[in-house]
Amino acid sequence: MSATSGQGLPEAGGEGTRAVRAGLPEAVKHEPTLPGPVFAAHFHLPGEVTGPYSYGRDDNPTWTLLERAIGELEAPGQDGVETLVFASGMAAISSVLFSQLRAGDAVVLPSDGYQVLPMVRAQLEAYGIEVRTAPTGGDAQLDALDGARLLWIETPSNPGLDVCDIRRLAEAAHARGALVAVDNTLATPLGQRPLELGADFSVASGTKQLTGHGDVLLGYVSGRDPDAMAAVRRWRKIVGAIAGPMEAWLAHRSIATLQLRVDRQNATALVLAEALRERPEVTGLRYPGLSDDPSHKVAAQQMRRFGCVVSFTLPTRARADRFLDALRLVDDATSFGGVRSTAERRRRWGGDAVPDGFIRFSVGAEDPEDLVADVLRALDASAS
Ligand SMILES: *Cc1c(COP(=O)(O)O)cnc(C)c1O
């Protein structure tokens, strides 16, 4: 069984409706609405090998339902879009890069993207692949496209929250014969739908807001081209970077509340950004939903929601550490997108080219007034 989108769900209808029903099988009397996880390393398989479920590294019915659910959100009403789930976002990203690129190919990666990409770059180069980089903002990727086989974009970028024009870049890349992949982690499929904007792959970590509870690692790839997706599927089989059935089931269960979580978290992110804008100690405030943010114009063209991450800089590392310490409702932790707010001083990892006092703040589902009060109180408390 292939996990194509749009099955059993009316194309029209709101996104909340789509999210709660996404990927559900036909109702069967006495069966649960969302069948439980199928724990199986192998399936009964007498005689000839036919049908999808034979060995647990190739396919699993719990993945199939989740893959349909994600497909219905990434490409509602579109036939022929296939979705594959993976053990993590990095498994999904690597599966696209390493299945589509060969020695001698060139790829364009973001210079300001997810912090593991420099390690991926080193591995690609070790395999004889030419890696070019370009920053996310300002569509600088256009100058690096000639002769490239794949353009990789991350928009909004993590953690800088720059945005690029997916449609424009996809058209330019396709005109030069390059494929386009978009890391859709931060936006989620309710924030933007890269395949509709012309991308060949929408790739994401489901660890973040898609599942939203900070208890699951997951990744996925959605794509329209059957040959390209067959190569991605083959890579998953070779590397064995597969999601556990329990994780896949938890993810599917979590998607039912995706619209509720995203709407709440994103609305509060805007309220928090507006409150931070009034603070003299805050510089470099970024949130694509702020009407005067450098990303806002392009973001508003292609995004329907602007994400739950706000970034800003405090004057010094010590001030940032005191601020994080003083927060009561916000955990000092990495990752983002969960129902409980988290924040971290991003520079503690090395990696990202951000100032010492740079904070990446992930807004959770707390009451907005409680969260904003906690942040303002912690800013005051960290002043001395
Ligand atoms: C977290 C993240 C990843 C990696 O996902 P994992 O599930 O941690 O492997 C990739 N891209 C972006 C933008 C991320 O934020």
The ligand as an SDF file (V2000), in Angstrom:
LIG
                    3D

 15 15  0  0  0  0  0  0  0  0999 V2000
   15.5400   19.8980   14.5980 C   0  0  0  0  0  0  0  0  0  0  0  0
   15.7080   20.2290   13.1690 C   0  0  0  0  0  0  0  0  0  0  0  0
   16.1930   19.2700   12.2790 C   0  0  0  0  0  0  0  0  0  0  0  0
   16.6160   17.8910   12.7260 C   0  0  0  0  0  0  0  0  0  0  0  0
   15.5660   17.1350   13.2250 O   0  0  0  0  0  0  0  0  0  0  0  0
   15.7920   15.9000   14.2410 P   0  0  0  0  0  0  0  0  0  0  0  0
   14.4150   15.3570   14.3780 O   0  0  0  0  0  0  0  0  0  0  0  0
   16.3660   16.4770   15.4890 O   0  0  0  0  0  0  0  0  0  0  0  0
   16.7380   14.9570   13.5790 O   0  0  0  0  0  0  0  0  0  0  0  0
   16.2840   19.6210   10.9460 C   0  0  0  0  0  0  0  0  0  0  0  0
   15.9470   20.8500   10.4920 N   0  0  0  0  0  0  0  0  0  0  0  0
   15.4910   21.7980   11.3360 C   0  0  0  0  0  0  0  0  0  0  0  0
   15.1200   23.1380   10.7840 C   0  0  0  0  0  0  0  0  0  0  0  0
   15.3660   21.5210   12.6910 C   0  0  0  0  0  0  0  0  0  0  0  0
   14.9410   22.4770   13.5050 O   0  0  0  0  0  0  0  0  0  0  0  0
  1  2  1  0
  2  3  1  0
  2 14  2  0
  3  4  1  0
  3 10  2  0
  4  5  1  0
  5  6  1  0
  6  7  2  0
  6  8  1  0
  6  9  1  0
 10 11  1  0
 11 12  2  0
 12 13  1  0
 12 14  1  0
 14 15  1  0
M  END
$$$$
